[in-house]
């Protein structure tokens, strides 16, 4: 579900938040884009870190969701480049990797939160609520280990 550079407006002229989804796995891109569109967001997808960075630089987004392990520009590098251009844009890393490995590799990575696969619809709703609506400072204690969503200090 890809859109151009124009921003859509919802009812009463309110801007519809735009979310960039970057994942090299088509099935994940498709599922996330459909869920987010159903939730009322405008979704732009990219199949690589390079494509995601190019889309980000050409338009504005309220949230970026990126896979961790991708060929070329990985999710951590993409987050660093996005934060260099737009420090206040929340970046959420999505991964199927083991928690210990991810947390070790995240040192110096500028992501706001991490979602571990598999995740549920409620996890996505909670994460979007936190990142777009509440605009957290992303400090504090991460949620319990049973949840796939971790807020980084």
DAGI-V912971 format. One record per pair of residues at least 24 apart in sequence whose ideal C-beta (glycine too) atoms are under 7 Angstrom apart, sorted by the first residue. I is the first residue (numbers start at 0). J is the second residue. If there is no record, write none. Layout:
BEGIN
i: (I,I)
j: (J,J)
END
This chain:
BEGIN
i: (0,0,0,0,1,1,2,2,4,4,7,15,15,15,16,16,16,16,17,17,17,17,17,18,18,18,18,18,19,19,19,19,19,19,19,20,20,21,21,21,21,21,21,21,21,22,22,23,23,23,23,27,31,34,34,38,38,47,48,48,48,48,51,52,52,55,56,60,61,62,62,62,62,62,63,63,64,64,65,65,65,66,66,67,67,67,67,67,68,68,75,75,75,78,78,78,79,79,82,89,91,91,105,110,111,111,112,112,112,112,112,113,113,114,114,115,118,122,122)
j: (32,36,42,44,43,44,41,43,57,58,41,39,40,41,40,61,62,131,41,43,59,60,61,42,60,61,62,64,43,45,51,54,55,60,63,44,64,45,48,51,63,64,65,66,77,66,93,47,66,69,70,66,64,120,123,124,127,71,72,73,76,77,77,77,80,81,84,88,131,89,91,127,130,131,88,90,91,93,90,92,93,93,94,92,93,94,96,101,94,96,104,105,108,108,109,110,108,109,109,130,126,130,151,151,137,151,137,148,149,150,151,149,151,147,148,147,147,147,148)
END
